[in-house]
Amino acid sequence: MTEPTLHERLRQAILSLDLAPGQRLSERGLEPEFGASRTPIRAALMRLESEGLVRRDAKGWIVTPLDLDEIATISEFREVLEVAGVRLSCERASSADLEAAAELARAPRPRETPEESIGMGTSFHLELAKLSGNLFLVTALDGVLTRLYRTRWLEVTTPESRARTHVEHEKLARALIARDADAAELAILEHLRGGRARLLESLAGERQRLRASGVSIEGGM
């Protein structure tokens, strides 16, 4: 197994919230922590900037803050993509492929971590997109899931939330296997809108507490 690149290590630290939203970063300050010189660190930060995970400011770099308005906007775009994806998958995917995708939605393993839950969920959603047969849809959804990774991590921090996610995935999988496009659309919308509503309510209600712990939140949702 190959060692992760500097870009991958920095990216994972941001996505897992080890580097908190709104945290200031300096190329020099990252040198000892990641064991790299300033040139590769700058190159990695520039890649992360193109992914929307960091941005520049007058003092250097900053981990992109959580923005409630942006979360809502990207979530709307995700709905469009995923509804189209499940409908096309109902039409185009083989029964064997739909059954295989459903395996990713099975009940969570004991002591499943948030990282494992997100990994399995990402695989499930992207696999359904792939079964649509539309490469552009897959590429767009992959980008959306990356931009929402940190907020999705906050959605699955408890065992109860992870179990609920699996239940919703299984409901969607059953509709797809039955090739019931209307039921599949309803299941994916309930899954996405329920998760978004719970997340935005939590973030808005706990804005001050999260800010005090180093999580920066923007927007007025």
Buried (B, 14 or more C-beta within 10 A) or exposed (E): EEEEEBBEBBBBBBBBBEBBBBBEBEBEEBBEEBEBEEEBBBEBBEBBBEBEBBEEEEEBBBBBBBBBEBBBEBBEBBBEBBBBBBBBBBEEBEEEBBEEBBEBBEEBEEEBEBEBBBEBBBEBBBBBBBBBBBEEBBEBBBBBBBBBBBBBBBBBEEBEBBBBBBEBBBBBBBBBBEBBBEBBBBBBBEBBEBBBEBBBEBBEEBBEEBBEEEBBBBBEB
